[in-house]
Amino acid sequence: MSELELFWIGLTNAFSPFNFMMMLTGLTIGVLAGALPGITMLNAIVLVLPFTYSMDIVPSLLLMTAVYGGGIFGGSITGILFNIPGDPMNVPATWEGYALNRKGHVAKALGVAIMGSALGGFLSCLVMTLVSPPFAKIALSFSSAEYFAVVFLGLVSVVVINTKSMGSSLICLFLGMLLGTIGIDDVYGAARFTFGSRLMETGINFTIVLIGLFAIGEVLDQLCERDKVTDPGLKERPKVHLMTPREIWALKGPLLRGFGTGTLIGAIPGAGATVASFVSYGVERQVSKKPEEFGKGSWEGLNSTSSAINASVGGAMIPLLTLGIPGSGATAVMMGAFLLHGIQPGPLLFTKDPASVYTIFSGMLLCNIVMILAGWICAKFFSELMRVPENIMGAFIIVFCFVGAYALRNDSSDLWYMALFGIGGYFMRRYSLPVPPLVLGVILGPLAERYFLTTMIGANNDISVFFTRPVSAAIIVVSIGMFFWPMLQSRLNKRRTGKSCAAA
Amino acid sequence: MSSPSARAGAHPPWIKIMAGPIFFLAFGLIGYFYADGSIDPAPPGQLGAGFWPKMCIIGILMAAVLKAAELFRCIGKAEAEGGACKEMDTRKLVLMMLLIVVVVPAISFVGFPIATVLFIGSFLWLAGARKLWVLSLTSIIGTTFLIYIFVKVVYLPLPKGDFFFEDITLAIYRALFIM
C-alpha cells in the first residue's frame, strides 16, 4: 500500500466520531490545563493516561497528543491576558502578548497566538508525516556538545530581549543561572548553596520563579499605583480576533521561521518546546525589520514563538515514532501508552502497523485544525475574566500562584519561594532590572550546565571540542554573532548618522 | 517620595547612581568566596560541582562592571536614573507584601480554605473594596470554586491545617460534598 493510501485510511479513521471526540476532548483539557498555572501539560497527559487503558491505541494516542498540543498552547492564553505564563515555553509569548494586551490589542494577540500555534503545529506534523525517518537520524547524531550549543543559542537570545542595557540583562541572566544551581548538582551529586537546609536540596523549581516574578510583581505594580487612570477600552467585552488569510500572509515570515526552528529543535531529544520558543524568539528579533518593537508588543515575536512551540510537538514525535526514543516528559508518557497497548515504537512500527501510524499522523494534522476551535472557545472563556474588577482579579491571581506553586511538589516551602520571588519581581520592575533574562537563566542554566559538564568529562576538559564538531561550531558561531551584532549595528548606525550630520 | 518630574530634573549623586553595580559587585565577591568554601572540591582531572556556579558569579561580576561603565557614561544625564518612575501608594504596597508573606505560614497552619477566605477578603479590602457583601461573597464563593477545582477535580491535597483547623477543613470539605 502506498503512503498516500495509508494516509487516506488514517484520515478516515481519525474522522470517526469517537476519535474526533477524543481529539476535541483532549484539546480542551490540554488548553485548560496549560492555561491554569500549576497544572502543566505533562500533569494533564498523566491525568488522562488511566482513561486510555480501556481504549484502542489510536483514540488513546489521539487523546494524548491532543492534550500535548493543546497544553503547549494553553499557557499563552493566561500569559497574554494576565501576564501568567502557564509553562516556561509560553514566556516569550507572554512578553509580547501581554504588552499587546496593555496596548488594547488583546483580541488580535489571542488570535495571532492561536493561529500561529495551529499553523506551526500543522506544518510540523506535515513534516513529521513526510520525512520522519531521515530527520530522526540527523537528530540522533547530536551529542552533548551540540545540545550545549543549542542551549547556548537560547541563552544568547537574552541580548535580543533587552537591548536598553546590556549590563542589566547580563546581571539578571547570570543571577538566574546562579539560582538554577541551588540544590543537589546533577553531575557530581554535591550540595550547592543549600545552607544546610534539606528543603533547599531539591532546588528552586523554575515554574515558581517565573510565576512569582511575572504575576505577583505585576499585580503589586498595577494595584499599588497612585492616581491610576484605567483605560475604559480595556474593560469592554473582550473578543478573540482570528487572523484573516491576508494577516496570515503578512506574518508568513515569522510563522515559517518559528515552524522551522520549532520542528528542528523539537526533534532533538531533550531540547523541547522551551528551548525552541526562546531560540525562535531570538532568531526573529535578529531578522526582524522592526527589532525595536520586541518586548514592547511585537506581532512578529508573538507569531514566531507561538508557531515554534507547537511545531516542536511534531518534531518531538519524530524520534519517538521512528526510533522509539522519547525526547521529553510528554513523549515519555506517550511511549508508556504505546507499551501499555503492546506496541513498541520504533522503525518496526512502520512495517508492522502502518495504518495506526498514519492514523496518528493524520489525527495530529487534524488536531491542529481543531485546535483553532478549541483555542478560540477557551480564549473566549478566559477573556471574559478580563472584565472582572482589577482588585478581585489581583487577589485571585495571587491565590492561583500559591496553588500553582504548591501543586508542583506538594511542598509548603515552595510557597515561601513564591512569596519571595513575587516581591522580588516587584522590586526588579521598580529598579529597571529586566525580569525575562533572569527567568531565561533559571530555565536554561541547569540544561547548559549539564550538557557543558558532560561534554567536558567526555573530552578531558578540552574546550575546543565545541569548535571541532561542525554542527556545534556552526551554532556557537551563530550565537556569538547574535550576541555582538546589536552592538556592531548600533556603532555602524552611529557612524552613519555622524557622517550624514557632518555632510549636512 | 519626590515627584517623578522633580527627580528627573535633579542629578543624583554618583553613589546613588552606582549603588546597583556596587551591590552586585559585593554580592558576587561574597558569593564567590562562599561557593569556594562550601562546595565540595573537584575530583582530580574534572571541573567539579563548583565550576558552574563560580562561572555564573564571575559573569555577575563582569556584568556589574559593564553596568557601572554604562552608568558612568550617563552621569549627568537623566537616563542614569532609569527614567521616571510611577508614583506608588507605599502604605498599600507594604501592607500587600506583608499579607503575601503572612499568608504562607497561615496556609500551612489554618489550612487552605480558611487562609484563602481571609486572604482574599483582606487583599480586596487593601485594594479598595469596602462593601461587606463584596468582601464576604467574593472570598467565600471564590474559595469554594478553587477547592472544587483543585481538590475535587485535580485531586490536589491542599494543606488542611494543624490541630483543630484540620477538623474544620475536613468539615468544610464534607459540607461541600468534596469528600
HADDOCK unambig.tbl for C-alpha pairs under 7 A between the chains (distance, minus, plus):
assign (segid A and resid 167 and name CA) (segid B and resid 63 and name CA) 5.06 0.50 0.50
assign (segid A and resid 167 and name CA) (segid B and resid 64 and name CA) 6.42 0.50 0.50
assign (segid A and resid 167 and name CA) (segid B and resid 66 and name CA) 5.21 0.50 0.50
assign (segid A and resid 167 and name CA) (segid B and resid 67 and name CA) 4.19 0.50 0.50
assign (segid A and resid 168 and name CA) (segid B and resid 67 and name CA) 6.29 0.50 0.50
assign (segid A and resid 170 and name CA) (segid B and resid 63 and name CA) 5.57 0.50 0.50
assign (segid A and resid 171 and name CA) (segid B and resid 60 and name CA) 5.07 0.50 0.50
assign (segid A and resid 171 and name CA) (segid B and resid 63 and name CA) 5.27 0.50 0.50
assign (segid A and resid 171 and name CA) (segid B and resid 64 and name CA) 6.42 0.50 0.50
assign (segid A and resid 174 and name CA) (segid B and resid 56 and name CA) 5.23 0.50 0.50
assign (segid A and resid 174 and name CA) (segid B and resid 59 and name CA) 5.94 0.50 0.50
assign (segid A and resid 174 and name CA) (segid B and resid 60 and name CA) 5.61 0.50 0.50
assign (segid A and resid 175 and name CA) (segid B and resid 60 and name CA) 6.70 0.50 0.50
assign (segid A and resid 177 and name CA) (segid B and resid 56 and name CA) 6.44 0.50 0.50
assign (segid A and resid 178 and name CA) (segid B and resid 53 and name CA) 5.72 0.50 0.50
assign (segid A and resid 178 and name CA) (segid B and resid 56 and name CA) 5.69 0.50 0.50
assign (segid A and resid 181 and name CA) (segid B and resid 53 and name CA) 6.37 0.50 0.50
assign (segid A and resid 185 and name CA) (segid B and resid 49 and name CA) 6.56 0.50 0.50
assign (segid A and resid 188 and name CA) (segid B and resid 48 and name CA) 6.93 0.50 0.50
assign (segid A and resid 188 and name CA) (segid B and resid 49 and name CA) 5.95 0.50 0.50
assign (segid A and resid 190 and name CA) (segid B and resid 40 and name CA) 6.46 0.50 0.50
assign (segid A and resid 190 and name CA) (segid B and resid 49 and name CA) 6.32 0.50 0.50
assign (segid A and resid 191 and name CA) (segid B and resid 39 and name CA) 6.80 0.50 0.50
assign (segid A and resid 192 and name CA) (segid B and resid 39 and name CA) 5.83 0.50 0.50
assign (segid A and resid 220 and name CA) (segid B and resid 93 and name CA) 6.83 0.50 0.50
assign (segid A and resid 223 and name CA) (segid B and resid 127 and name CA) 6.66 0.50 0.50
assign (segid A and resid 224 and name CA) (segid B and resid 88 and name CA) 5.58 0.50 0.50
assign (segid A and resid 224 and name CA) (segid B and resid 89 and name CA) 5.29 0.50 0.50
assign (segid A and resid 224 and name CA) (segid B and resid 92 and name CA) 6.28 0.50 0.50
assign (segid A and resid 224 and name CA) (segid B and resid 93 and name CA) 5.66 0.50 0.50
assign (segid A and resid 225 and name CA) (segid B and resid 86 and name CA) 6.78 0.50 0.50
assign (segid A and resid 225 and name CA) (segid B and resid 87 and name CA) 6.04 0.50 0.50
assign (segid A and resid 225 and name CA) (segid B and resid 88 and name CA) 4.49 0.50 0.50
assign (segid A and resid 225 and name CA) (segid B and resid 89 and name CA) 5.99 0.50 0.50
assign (segid A and resid 226 and name CA) (segid B and resid 87 and name CA) 5.50 0.50 0.50
assign (segid A and resid 226 and name CA) (segid B and resid 88 and name CA) 5.02 0.50 0.50
assign (segid A and resid 226 and name CA) (segid B and resid 89 and name CA) 5.33 0.50 0.50
assign (segid A and resid 391 and name CA) (segid B and resid 124 and name CA) 6.06 0.50 0.50
assign (segid A and resid 391 and name CA) (segid B and resid 127 and name CA) 5.66 0.50 0.50
assign (segid A and resid 392 and name CA) (segid B and resid 124 and name CA) 6.41 0.50 0.50
assign (segid A and resid 395 and name CA) (segid B and resid 120 and name CA) 5.70 0.50 0.50
assign (segid A and resid 395 and name CA) (segid B and resid 123 and name CA) 6.15 0.50 0.50
assign (segid A and resid 395 and name CA) (segid B and resid 124 and name CA) 6.73 0.50 0.50
assign (segid A and resid 407 and name CA) (segid B and resid 156 and name CA) 6.74 0.50 0.50
assign (segid A and resid 412 and name CA) (segid B and resid 108 and name CA) 6.93 0.50 0.50
assign (segid A and resid 415 and name CA) (segid B and resid 104 and name CA) 5.95 0.50 0.50
assign (segid A and resid 416 and name CA) (segid B and resid 104 and name CA) 6.31 0.50 0.50
assign (segid A and resid 419 and name CA) (segid B and resid 100 and name CA) 6.20 0.50 0.50
assign (segid A and resid 419 and name CA) (segid B and resid 101 and name CA) 6.00 0.50 0.50
assign (segid A and resid 423 and name CA) (segid B and resid 97 and name CA) 6.73 0.50 0.50
assign (segid A and resid 432 and name CA) (segid B and resid 82 and name CA) 6.42 0.50 0.50
assign (segid A and resid 449 and name CA) (segid B and resid 52 and name CA) 6.53 0.50 0.50
assign (segid A and resid 457 and name CA) (segid B and resid 46 and name CA) 6.77 0.50 0.50
